[in-house]
Amino acid sequence: MSKIRTHYDNLKVARNAPEALIKAAYKVLLQQHHPDKVEVAKQAEALRITHLIRGSYDVLSDPVQRAEHDAWIKIQETQSHSHKPDIDVNEERDKEDLKRRAAEQARRDEDLKRREAEQARREEDLKRHEAEQAQRKSSDYKKDESKEPKNEDSKGHYYAWRRFWALILDSVFFYIVLEIIFEFFDENFFQHNWLLYQVFMLPPWLFFEVIFIFFEVIFISIIATSPGRWFLGISIKTNNGKNLSFEQALKRSSLVFVNRLLLLGFFPFSLWKIKSYYVRLVKTGTTSWDNAANSVVIYRDSWKFNRLVTAMAILLSILLLGGDFSPRWIQKAADQGYASAQNKLGFMYDTGDGVAKNKYLAVQWYQKAADQGNASAQYNLGVMYDTGDGVAKNNYLAFQWYQKAAVQGLASAQYNLGVMYDTGDGVAKNKDLAVQWYQKAAVQGLAEALMALKSLRK
């Protein structure tokens, strides 16, 4: 009877060999029979032995499989003692394992080839799609280029001045629209439009800028141009040829407004800033607000008629924009009884801001607003009585109006009321009350009140 061949025999170790010895034997045998280290003619046999060694190690390195294998050995030995046919079961199992693993490897190789083929097909589809997209963009660009050349004329010069005159034309257009709308307001318009009323209370230049930005954003986001730009063959679109969204148009117009603010102030700096804008526009055809909004300015050939309209619009802008329309809006709001508008109109007459200076009219409007409880108007009216501007000097009435404004928390009125108690003008002198009003004004950060307190404590 032949001896039973076991996994221990394949690894050339004893049945009670520890795990470390089994592992060491496995490594040594694997190195000895590695196909790369034998002759070509013997590589097939080396591969068979290698698979045999690996299979044996897989079984013996796993405690559960090793225990099962030991049990199997005992059964085989028992059968062998019973004179049953001697069959090298282990070798048969190894052959089966080898076939099974070879089949599994072949299946994995087949799956890998299939995945690689699918990936190659997807990459090919992606390349074809990108090529089609590039071709479509190229044809769209050529189509746009024939109708609406982007950013430059046939000589390669950018239309810097055309953009400037388009801005002038838009200013004239929006001014005329505001004047027309103004004529159609009913008497209760302000009472139903609180937000618009607050806008009208802005300084004149800021008021116009807010309205201008609103109209410009609406036009650009809907029709990709504005009246002035349309006259001069200018439109604004995104890089892919679509209209700007409302958010993009608002961002662009807001940045234009911010850059215009930078031109205010020190004249040499403003001049340098204008030059830098112009140089960049001539060289690149873009501005910082174009890039920020991902927008492209597109030009069409302008007609001679458009140029004539531009010249007329520039002349008209000098006539129209040279005046100030804000007082008319404020006058209308004041006539409708808005206290803050009445106070603002009084201040305009008081200082000559936008209207001819007239102290008497200033007092009248201050009075109307003060009677409605407007703290600023009460303070301003108190100043007029205190100084005698536009009205006979009257310290008592000055004290009364200061007191009304001070009770409402106006720091400047609280300070002036403290001064009157301190000096006894218009009221009996009272140092304690003077200190109290100085302190209230000082708490609000009024520097004059702080100085007055220090003077009283010396």
C-alpha positions in Angstrom: 0.0 0.0 0.0 1.2 3.4 -0.9 1.7 6.1 1.7 -1.0 8.7 2.0 0.3 12.0 0.6 -0.8 15.0 2.7 -0.3 18.8 2.7 2.5 18.2 5.3 4.3 16.1 2.7 3.9 18.7 0.1 5.5 21.4 2.3 8.0 18.8 3.7 7.1 19.4 7.4 6.0 17.2 10.2 2.3 17.0 11.2 3.0 18.7 14.5 5.0 21.5 12.9 4.3 25.0 14.3 2.8 27.7 12.1 6.1 29.6 11.8 7.9 26.5 10.5 5.1 25.9 8.0 5.4 29.4 6.8 9.1 29.3 6.4 9.0 26.0 4.5 6.3 27.4 2.2 8.5 30.4 1.3 11.6 28.3 0.7 9.7 25.8 -1.5 8.0 28.6 -3.4 11.4 30.2 -4.2 12.9 26.9 -5.3 10.1 26.0 -7.7 9.2 29.5 -9.0 8.7 29.2 -12.8 11.0 32.2 -13.4 13.9 30.3 -11.9 13.7 27.1 -14.0 14.3 26.3 -17.7 11.5 27.0 -20.2 10.9 23.3 -20.7 10.3 22.8 -17.0 8.1 25.9 -16.4 4.9 24.0 -16.8 5.9 21.4 -14.1 7.2 24.2 -11.9 3.9 26.0 -12.2 2.0 22.8 -11.2 4.3 22.4 -8.1 3.9 26.0 -7.2 0.1 25.7 -7.2 0.4 22.5 -5.2 2.6 24.3 -2.6 0.2 27.3 -2.4 -2.8 25.1 -1.9 -1.1 23.2 0.9 -0.1 26.3 2.6 -3.6 27.8 2.3 -4.9 24.7 4.2 -2.3 24.5 6.9 -2.2 28.2 7.6 -5.9 28.2 8.4 -6.5 26.5 11.8 -10.0 25.3 10.8 -8.9 23.8 7.5 -5.8 22.3 9.1 -8.0 20.6 11.7 -10.2 19.3 9.0 -7.2 18.0 7.1 -5.8 16.3 10.1 -9.1 14.6 10.6 -9.1 13.5 7.0 -5.6 12.0 7.4 -6.8 9.9 10.3 -9.7 8.6 8.3 -7.5 7.8 5.4 -5.0 6.0 7.7 -7.9 4.0 9.2 -9.1 3.0 5.7 -5.6 2.2 4.7 -5.3 -0.3 7.7 -8.5 -1.8 6.6 -6.8 -2.8 3.3 -8.9 -0.4 1.1 -7.4 0.7 -2.2 -4.7 3.2 -1.8 -5.6 6.4 -3.7 -3.6 9.6 -3.6 -6.6 11.7 -2.7 -4.5 14.7 -1.8 -2.9 14.8 -5.2 -6.4 14.5 -6.8 -7.7 17.3 -4.7 -4.7 19.4 -5.6 -5.4 18.8 -9.3 -9.0 19.8 -8.8 -8.0 22.9 -6.9 -5.6 23.8 -9.7 -8.3 23.4 -12.3 -10.7 25.4 -10.3 -8.2 28.3 -9.8 -7.2 28.3 -13.4 -10.9 28.6 -14.3 -11.4 31.4 -11.9 -8.4 33.2 -13.2 -9.6 32.8 -16.8 -13.0 34.2 -15.7 -11.3 37.2 -14.0 -9.2 37.8 -17.1 -12.3 37.7 -19.2 -14.1 40.2 -17.0 -11.1 42.5 -17.0 -10.9 42.4 -20.8 -14.7 43.2 -21.0 -14.3 46.2 -18.6 -11.3 47.5 -20.6 -13.4 47.2 -23.8 -16.3 49.1 -22.2 -13.9 51.8 -20.9 -12.4 52.2 -24.3 -15.8 52.5 -25.8 -16.9 55.2 -23.3 -13.7 57.1 -23.9 -14.3 56.9 -27.6 -17.8 58.2 -27.2 -16.6 61.1 -25.0 -14.0 62.1 -27.6 -16.6 62.0 -30.3 -19.0 64.1 -28.2 -16.2 66.7 -27.4 -15.4 66.9 -31.1 -19.0 67.5 -32.0 -19.3 70.2 -29.3 -16.1 71.9 -30.5 -17.4 71.8 -34.1 -20.7 73.3 -33.0 -19.0 76.0 -31.0 -16.7 76.8 -33.9 -19.6 77.1 -36.3 -21.6 79.2 -33.9 -18.5 81.5 -33.4 -18.1 81.9 -37.1 -21.8 82.7 -37.5 -21.6 85.3 -34.7 -18.4 86.6 -36.1 -20.0 87.3 -39.4 -22.9 89.2 -37.8 -21.6 90.5 -34.5 -17.8 90.8 -34.3 -16.8 90.3 -30.7 -14.8 93.1 -29.0 -13.0 94.4 -32.0 -13.5 96.0 -35.4 -12.0 94.9 -38.7 -8.8 96.8 -37.8 -8.5 95.2 -34.4 -9.3 98.3 -32.4 -11.6 98.0 -29.5 -14.7 100.2 -29.1 -13.7 102.0 -25.9 -15.4 105.3 -26.8 -18.5 103.6 -28.2 -19.1 102.1 -24.7 -18.6 105.5 -23.1 -21.2 107.2 -25.4 -23.6 104.4 -24.9 -23.5 105.1 -21.2 -24.3 108.8 -21.9 -27.2 107.8 -24.1 -28.6 105.5 -21.4 -28.3 108.3 -18.8 -30.4 110.6 -21.0 -32.9 107.9 -21.8 -33.4 106.9 -18.1 -33.6 110.6 -17.1 -36.4 111.2 -19.6 -38.3 108.0 -18.5 -38.1 109.2 -14.9 -39.5 112.6 -15.9 -42.4 111.0 -17.7 -43.2 108.7 -14.8 -43.0 111.6 -12.5 -45.7 113.5 -14.4 -48.2 110.6 -14.0 -47.9 110.1 -10.2 -51.2 110.5 -8.4 -51.4 112.3 -5.0 -51.3 109.1 -3.0 -48.3 107.5 -4.8 -45.9 108.0 -2.0 -48.3 106.7 0.6 -48.4 103.3 -1.2 -44.7 103.1 -2.1 -42.7 103.4 1.1 -39.6 101.8 -0.3 -39.5 104.0 -3.4 -40.0 107.0 -1.1 -36.9 106.0 0.9 -35.0 105.8 -2.4 -36.1 109.4 -3.2 -34.7 110.5 0.1 -31.1 109.6 -1.0 -28.7 112.3 -2.2 -29.5 113.2 -5.8 -26.5 111.6 -7.5 -27.0 108.3 -5.5 -30.7 108.4 -6.2 -30.1 108.5 -9.9 -27.5 105.7 -9.7 -29.9 103.4 -7.9 -32.6 104.0 -10.5 -30.1 103.7 -13.4 -28.8 100.4 -12.1 -32.3 99.0 -11.7 -33.3 99.9 -15.3 -30.0 98.7 -16.8 -30.2 95.3 -15.1 -33.7 94.8 -16.3 -32.8 95.6 -19.9 -29.6 93.6 -20.0 -31.0 90.5 -18.4 -34.1 90.5 -20.8 -32.8 91.8 -24.2 -29.0 91.7 -23.7 -28.7 95.4 -24.3 -30.0 98.9 -23.3 -31.4 101.8 -25.3 -28.0 103.5 -25.6 -26.2 100.4 -26.4 -28.8 99.4 -28.9 -28.4 102.7 -30.8 -24.6 102.1 -31.0 -24.8 98.4 -31.9 -23.6 97.0 -28.5 -25.0 93.9 -26.7 -23.8 92.1 -23.6 -24.0 88.3 -23.4 -22.3 85.4 -21.5 -19.3 83.6 -22.9 -21.5 80.9 -24.4 -23.7 83.5 -26.2 -26.7 83.5 -23.8 -28.3 86.4 -22.1 -27.0 87.3 -18.7 -29.1 86.2 -15.7 -30.6 88.8 -13.4 -27.9 88.1 -10.8 -25.1 88.4 -13.4 -26.4 91.6 -14.8 -26.8 93.0 -11.2 -23.3 92.0 -10.4 -21.9 93.7 -13.5 -23.9 96.9 -13.1 -23.0 97.1 -9.4 -19.3 96.7 -10.2 -19.5 99.5 -12.8 -21.1 101.7 -10.1 -18.3 100.9 -7.6 -15.7 101.7 -10.2 -17.4 105.0 -10.9 -17.3 105.8 -7.2 -13.5 105.3 -7.3 -13.3 108.2 -9.7 -14.6 110.6 -7.1 -12.2 112.4 -4.9 -8.6 113.2 -5.6 -8.5 114.5 -9.3 -5.0 113.1 -10.3 -6.0 109.7 -9.0 -9.3 109.9 -10.9 -7.5 110.8 -14.1 -5.0 108.0 -13.7 -7.9 105.5 -13.0 -9.7 106.6 -16.2 -6.5 106.2 -18.2 -6.0 102.7 -16.8 -9.5 101.7 -17.7 -9.1 103.0 -21.2 -5.7 101.3 -21.7 -7.0 98.0 -20.6 -10.0 98.2 -22.8 -8.0 99.2 -25.8 -5.5 96.4 -25.3 -7.7 93.5 -24.2 -11.3 94.5 -25.1 -12.4 93.6 -21.6 -12.9 95.3 -18.2 -12.9 93.9 -14.7 -16.7 94.0 -14.5 -16.9 92.1 -17.8 -14.7 89.3 -16.4 -16.4 89.2 -13.0 -19.8 88.6 -14.6 -18.4 86.2 -17.3 -19.8 88.6 -19.9 -18.7 89.5 -23.4 -19.4 92.8 -25.1 -20.5 92.3 -28.7 -20.4 95.0 -31.4 -22.3 95.5 -34.6 -21.4 98.1 -37.3 -23.2 101.3 -36.3 -25.1 103.4 -38.8 -24.3 107.0 -39.5 -27.8 107.7 -38.2 -26.9 106.2 -34.9 -23.8 108.4 -34.7 -26.0 111.5 -35.4 -28.4 110.4 -32.6 -25.4 110.0 -30.3 -24.2 113.5 -31.0 -27.7 114.9 -30.3 -28.0 112.8 -27.2 -24.7 114.2 -25.8 -25.9 117.7 -26.4 -29.3 116.9 -24.8 -27.5 115.3 -21.8 -25.7 118.5 -21.2 -29.0 120.4 -21.1 -30.9 117.8 -19.0 -28.4 116.3 -16.7 -27.0 119.7 -15.9 -30.0 120.3 -13.7 -31.1 118.6 -10.6 -34.5 116.8 -10.6 -34.2 115.5 -7.1 -35.8 118.6 -5.4 -38.9 118.1 -7.5 -39.4 114.6 -6.1 -38.7 115.8 -2.6 -41.1 118.8 -3.1 -43.9 116.4 -4.2 -43.3 114.1 -1.2 -43.2 117.2 1.1 -46.5 118.5 -0.4 -48.1 115.2 0.4 -47.2 115.6 4.0 -44.2 113.4 4.6 -42.3 114.8 7.5 -38.9 113.6 6.6 -39.3 115.0 3.1 -40.4 118.3 4.6 -37.4 118.4 6.8 -35.1 117.5 3.9 -36.6 120.2 1.7 -36.2 122.7 4.6 -32.5 121.7 4.9 -32.1 122.1 1.1 -33.4 125.7 1.3 -31.4 126.3 4.4 -28.1 125.3 2.8 -28.8 125.9 -0.9 -28.3 122.3 -1.8 -30.0 121.8 -5.2 -32.1 124.9 -4.8 -31.6 128.6 -4.3 -30.9 129.3 -0.6 -33.9 130.7 1.2 -33.9 130.8 5.0 -37.6 131.9 5.2 -38.8 128.8 3.2 -36.4 126.7 5.2 -38.2 127.8 8.4 -41.6 127.1 6.9 -40.7 123.5 6.0 -38.9 122.9 9.2 -42.1 124.1 11.0 -44.3 121.7 9.1 -42.1 118.7 9.8 -41.6 119.7 13.4 -45.3 119.9 14.0 -45.5 116.3 13.0 -43.0 115.3 15.6 -39.9 114.9 13.4 -36.9 115.2 15.8 -34.4 116.5 13.2 -36.9 119.2 12.1 -37.5 120.2 15.7 -33.8 120.6 16.2 -33.3 122.5 13.0 -36.1 124.8 13.8 -34.6 125.4 17.3 -31.3 126.3 15.6 -33.1 128.9 13.4 -34.8 130.5 16.4 -31.5 130.3 18.3 -29.5 132.0 15.6 -32.2 134.2 14.1 -31.8 132.8 10.6 -35.0 133.3 8.6 -37.0 134.2 11.7 -36.7 136.6 14.6 -34.3 135.4 17.3 -36.2 133.8 20.1 -34.3 131.9 22.8 -37.5 130.7 24.5 -38.9 129.1 21.3 -35.4 127.7 20.6 -35.5 126.1 24.0 -38.9 124.6 23.4 -38.0 123.0 20.1 -34.6 121.8 21.5 -36.5 120.2 24.4 -38.9 118.3 22.1 -36.1 116.9 20.0 -34.0 116.1 23.0 -36.8 114.1 24.6 -36.8 111.9 21.4 -33.1 111.2 22.0 -31.4 113.5 19.4 -27.9 114.0 20.8 -27.3 117.4 19.2 -30.6 118.7 20.7 -29.7 117.3 24.1 -26.3 119.1 24.0 -27.9 122.4 22.9 -30.5 122.1 25.7 -27.7 121.5 28.1 -26.0 124.7 26.9 -29.1 126.7 27.4 -29.5 125.4 31.0 -25.8 126.1 31.5 -25.9 129.7 30.2 -29.5 130.6 31.2 -30.5 131.5 27.6 -34.2 131.0 27.1 -34.6 129.3 30.5 -33.5 129.7 34.1 -29.9 128.7 34.7 -29.7 125.2 36.2 -26.3 123.5 36.4 -27.8 120.1 37.5 -30.1 119.9 34.5 -27.3 121.1 32.2 -25.1 118.2 33.4 -28.0 115.7 32.9 -28.5 116.7 29.3 -24.7 116.9 28.6 -24.5 113.3 30.0 -27.3 112.0 27.7 -25.6 113.5 24.7 -22.2 112.2 25.8 -23.5 108.7 26.2 -24.3 108.8 22.4 -20.7 109.8 21.7 -21.1 113.6 21.1 -17.7 115.0 21.6 -18.9 118.6 22.4 -21.0 117.1 25.3 -17.9 115.3 26.7 -15.9 118.5 26.6 -18.7 120.5 28.3 -18.8 117.9 31.1 -15.1 118.2 31.7 -15.4 122.0 31.7 -18.1 121.9 34.4 -16.2 119.6 36.6 -13.1 121.8 36.8 
